[in-house]
Structure formats: structure tokens, C-alpha cells
Amino acid sequence: MSIVSKSRILVLGAGFGGLEVATLLSEALGESAEVTLIDKSDAFVFGFSKLDVMFGYREPEAVRLPYSNFAKPGIRLLKRTITAIDPVNRQVTTNDGVFEADFLVVALGAEYDFNATPGLAATTEFYSVAGAEQLRDVLPTFTTGKALIGVCGAPFKCPPAPSECALMLHDYLVNRGVRDGCEIALVMPLASPVPPSPQTSHALLAAFGQRNIDFIAGRHVAAVDNARNVAVLDDGREMPFDLFLGVPKHRVPQVVLESGMSENGWIPVNPRTLETSYENVYALGDGANTGTPKAGVFAEKAARAVASALVAKVRRNEDVVQYDGIGTCYIEFGGGRIGKVEVDFFSGPTPTGNYHEPSVALRADKENFGSSRRARWFNL
């Protein structure tokens, strides 16, 4: 009697991409495949929740979604720290065991390279959960002076987030009655707040102008002199600050760098299929160089393409869906209003964006985006 072994699929990282690809594999394959999902954390946090934590709108514990609530047929979720990746043999070493796979999906996201910007590690940033929590305690002490939101390099996760931070900071200071004594400046390496959508960028620039927020485009923070409270830009200009809100330079995790999979800090892939140069190895999400933004909604879309390819290989059929490079981002404009931009990166010669004016009604859309994923992945 012959025994047919199950296909072994190993997914590294339980962020937007990893959670969605695992869920899709469970729905399509159930127990007919052996799927292992590995992450070093014990909970998932939506990126946009960090701004809510920083400004005191949500408690840190309230935005954590425990992985213990992720239960899907055919999926084994393990808390492990990955110490080595061998993409040639599709072998992954962790702090508790070695895993081998027929198909490997790398969805470990992007990490923050604090050492790339001298002085950054000794000041404040809002892109990590820990950084948002630290600023939650710092912000109430800021009553006068210069606030500087400084992006240290591109690409970076959720390109509209620094603009959201500036607008939300304005509201925060107004509500506390101290805005008149404070200045807000935003330094960003992009030519405009949201380059693929001129309409969205124009709306954000108009909002900055109305709120007296200084926007410095095409520059990044190259160093932070904490002894003098000065940020040094890449052109040598110095900007003094009393409150610094940093966005660290991004790159793939160290374990990915050491695996040999990355080039110039990111994993090269076929942007339509998410295939790497290694056989049966895929990369998706913030760590993959697809030409689309590093944002959860794009990782989720890429996950659909990867899951489609894996299901086709396991079932030995040719019905494959490719990554379309289309995504929707919600943008906090302050005053309870939310804007929305739908961007298409692949259909034409250049990316195109469809902008929706900010409104209170769109907040329900954003809340539904989060609640639908909570229900889909965590049954909450």
C-alpha cells in the first residue's frame, strides 16, 4: 500500500501577507497539505493602530490580536525565532527546531535599521509599537517648541503615515490648547506626500497649509544630534527640535540578509507571481521588491497570488491568479475625517490613483477594513 505524502508549505511571518496566505491555503486545501506558519511574536498589531496608541486613543493591550486566536484547518502556527534560512534547500532553522519544506513563503516584513541613522536609537520614533508607547508618555509633556516628524529613508511602510502623524499631532495640540506655542514640520524623502496620486498629495499639502505645517519634500534625516536637539538632513541642513518623531530607515530582517536572498536591502521577486530566483520559494509583503508600497493591503493582495500558485502546484492544475498591484489606503486628515486613495501600479505605464475626499462617513469604511480582518483571521 503506497502512502501519498502531503505537500509541506512553510510560511515565515504572520503579518498581513502571512496571515492571508495561510488562511487562503486553509480554505483551499484544508488538511490535504501540511502548512506551518512561524512568527516570533505572540500577537498581531495593525500598523494604523500605532498612531491611535501614540495619541492615547487606544490602550496598547487593546490593539494586540493574540495569535492564539488564529485557528484554521490544516495550519500549524508556531512561535519561533528564525535564526537561518536556506532558500536553496528550503530549510529554516529556528531557536526550537529545523523545518524543511516543499514550498517556502518568506513574509517576514521590513525591520528598522536604527544604526543607519546616527543618533536615532537614542531618540523617539513612532513606527514600532514600543516607540508609539514611549511617545504616548512623552506627548503630554510637549507644550511649546518645535515638533519634527523626520523620515530617515525610503522606501518605508505606509507612505501616508507621516502625513497622518502631522495632521493628528495638530489636532492633539489644538485639543490641549497649546497649538499656538508649537511648530510642526515634516521631512520626507518623497517628492510629494503620496506620489502615485497627485490629487491626494494636493489635498494633503492644502491641509498642511491650513494648519501651518511645514512640509520639506525630497529630503531625509541623515543624523540626529541629541546633545543639541538637532536633526541633520541629507543636504547638510540642520533642523532644531524640541520633540522628534522619527521614521527609521527600513530593510529586510537580518536573517534574510544573511540568507543571500536580498539585494540592496530587499528581496527581488517577479512582481506578478512573487517568485524569487530560488525554486519554489516566494517572497511577499514589505520585504519583497514588487514596485508597490509597503503596506498591509498590498501584502494581502500579493498573498492571494502566492496562495493561488501554491494551490495550483499542490493540485497540479494551471488556474493561477497573478498579483494586480491594486490597493486602497485610508488617510487620517484630522477632525475625525478620513480620506481614501485607490492606487493601481501595474495596469498602465505609470501608477494611477483614484482619490476620495475626506469625510466622517469614510471612517466606517476604515473601521470595517480592520474589523473584517480581525474576524477573518482571529474570529474576533
Secondary structure as GFF3:
##gff-version 3
##sequence-region A 1 380
A	DSSP	beta_strand	7	12	.	.	.	ID=ss1
A	DSSP	alpha_helix	16	29	.	.	.	ID=ss2
A	DSSP	three_ten_helix	30	32	.	.	.	ID=ss3
A	DSSP	beta_strand	33	39	.	.	.	ID=ss4
A	DSSP	beta_strand	43	44	.	.	.	ID=ss5
A	DSSP	alpha_helix	49	54	.	.	.	ID=ss6
A	DSSP	three_ten_helix	60	63	.	.	.	ID=ss7
A	DSSP	beta_strand	65	66	.	.	.	ID=ss8
A	DSSP	three_ten_helix	67	69	.	.	.	ID=ss9
A	DSSP	beta_strand	75	79	.	.	.	ID=ss10
A	DSSP	beta_strand	82	86	.	.	.	ID=ss11
A	DSSP	beta_strand	91	94	.	.	.	ID=ss12
A	DSSP	beta_strand	97	100	.	.	.	ID=ss13
A	DSSP	beta_strand	103	106	.	.	.	ID=ss14
A	DSSP	beta_strand	111	112	.	.	.	ID=ss15
A	DSSP	three_ten_helix	114	116	.	.	.	ID=ss16
A	DSSP	three_ten_helix	120	122	.	.	.	ID=ss17
A	DSSP	alpha_helix	129	138	.	.	.	ID=ss18
A	DSSP	three_ten_helix	139	141	.	.	.	ID=ss19
A	DSSP	beta_strand	145	151	.	.	.	ID=ss20
A	DSSP	alpha_helix	161	175	.	.	.	ID=ss21
A	DSSP	three_ten_helix	179	181	.	.	.	ID=ss22
A	DSSP	beta_strand	182	188	.	.	.	ID=ss23
A	DSSP	alpha_helix	198	210	.	.	.	ID=ss24
A	DSSP	beta_strand	213	217	.	.	.	ID=ss25
A	DSSP	beta_strand	221	225	.	.	.	ID=ss26
A	DSSP	beta_strand	230	233	.	.	.	ID=ss27
A	DSSP	beta_strand	238	240	.	.	.	ID=ss28
A	DSSP	beta_strand	243	247	.	.	.	ID=ss29
A	DSSP	beta_strand	250	251	.	.	.	ID=ss30
A	DSSP	alpha_helix	254	259	.	.	.	ID=ss31
A	DSSP	beta_strand	267	268	.	.	.	ID=ss32
A	DSSP	beta_strand	281	283	.	.	.	ID=ss33
A	DSSP	three_ten_helix	285	287	.	.	.	ID=ss34
A	DSSP	beta_strand	288	289	.	.	.	ID=ss35
A	DSSP	alpha_helix	296	315	.	.	.	ID=ss36
A	DSSP	beta_strand	326	334	.	.	.	ID=ss37
A	DSSP	beta_strand	337	344	.	.	.	ID=ss38
A	DSSP	beta_strand	352	359	.	.	.	ID=ss39
A	DSSP	alpha_helix	362	378	.	.	.	ID=ss40
###
